[in-house]
Amino acid sequence: MTDTGATTLLNRTFSRLFGGWRGAAARRALAGALDPSLPDDDAERLRQAMRDCLEGKGGAVSARARAADLGQAYLSLDETGRWRFLEIVAREFDVDADGVDRAIARLQDATGPIARVAAMADLRACLVPPRVRLLTQFSSLPEGIKFLVELRAELLKMADGDPALGALEADLQQILASWFDVGLLELTRITWDSPAGLLERLIAYEAVHEIRSWTDLKNRLDSDRRCFAFFHPGMPEEPLIFVEVALVNGMADSIQALLDETAPPIEPDGADTAIFYSISNAQRGLDGISLGDFLIKRVVDALRQEFPNLKTFATLSPMPGFRRWLDRRLENGDGDDLLSRENAGVLAALLDQPWPDSPEQADELREPLLRLGAHYLIKEKRRGRALDPVANFHLTNGARLEGLNWLADTSAKGLRESAGMMVNYLYKLSAIEGNHEKYSGEGRVAASARVKGLLKT
């Protein structure tokens, strides 16, 4: 998703929430009384409002109104005020350390099974910080779950290097992970006839291959294409994650060809291959909550039911960390053993040129970059897993590294991140479980003979 598109949708969401909660919070109107930067005097009013919210006086209607009031207060603040708001939640509504010590002492002193069970229950309750209860109260509001997802997205940007905010972010991730269990999600096909607002979100959230126009989007939703997304009942208008699929014959090796708006659609019932060419996480606030692997499995099942002739399920994927890794290696020059045979100085010089426009330079780079790409995908690891995040995702899901494709993505982004190369990962249904076990247990990358052969050339 582009930063501009994400910011626009976030602002619209917060504006909609602010208006939607106005009625519920009308009698309190904390938001209108706070300075946007939340100075100390206003911060104290906010603390008291949070305490009132936790006390829960007046029943469910009053609790809902207090939560709406707090939510509106947050939305009315500027960046500094929101940071101070979250600092208060994180630091002043944390676990009561003294209470935990007392609960541990009671557990140690407990005699008999009944007393021990009661003491352990007390300890578990003490370990849940009050801020968790505070956050969950927003779920009862219209679009309150969306608010918490966006709140975590903001926390992820603020929490770096701040232990208190980091702990608050972890609490919120745990809450959202329980609410966004895959069993609660609905798989929906998106078509050209879907609501305009949803199609607009699709354009904004696309994170792999930018959707350049409505014509481009229509082409991606044509008869030989499929787009599926997960939705949550609490966010019915917001895709959580979506995948774009092309129904083709044979393994696709170029994103330019796949997205060519002038190419006529093929008869989908005659296709033998489904190519997953874009998977986009639409909600930054759900980072770290696994949805993509379940999405692929569900979509494969849906496609097999609709098109029994499909025999091959594969991807056409970027390797977004390749150029960053290669550039670091090139900084070492010819002293790098891996690059010594490739002549690091010549590679560096060529990569600084507009080489895709020169057939001679592109031909000179082809073999060394394909070899280095294979090495990067198979050999470069972090904590026993593939260094490239896209490779790690598909290998964890049980796919096989099937092929590297030269000049498969000549967009500015494709050249900048992957040196124009793209990767086919093959989901062979009979081998998925074995590939997953070998990769997860031993870090072994399942790869075709063609890709392994690149390491030996």
TAMO-V942406 format. One record per helix or strand of 3 or more residues. SS is the DSSP state (a for helix, b for strand). FROM is the first residue (numbers start at 1). LEN is the number of residues. If there is no record, write none. Layout:
SS/FROM/LEN
SS/FROM/LEN
This chain:
a/3/18
a/30/4
a/40/16
a/59/18
a/79/14
a/97/13
a/113/14
a/130/11
a/144/15
a/163/17
a/182/3
b/185/5
a/196/10
a/214/7
b/225/8
b/241/8
a/255/4
a/268/3
b/273/9
a/284/3
a/292/15
b/312/4
a/322/10
a/333/3
a/337/4
a/344/8
a/355/3
a/359/20
a/389/8
b/400/6
a/412/7
b/422/5
a/432/11
a/449/6
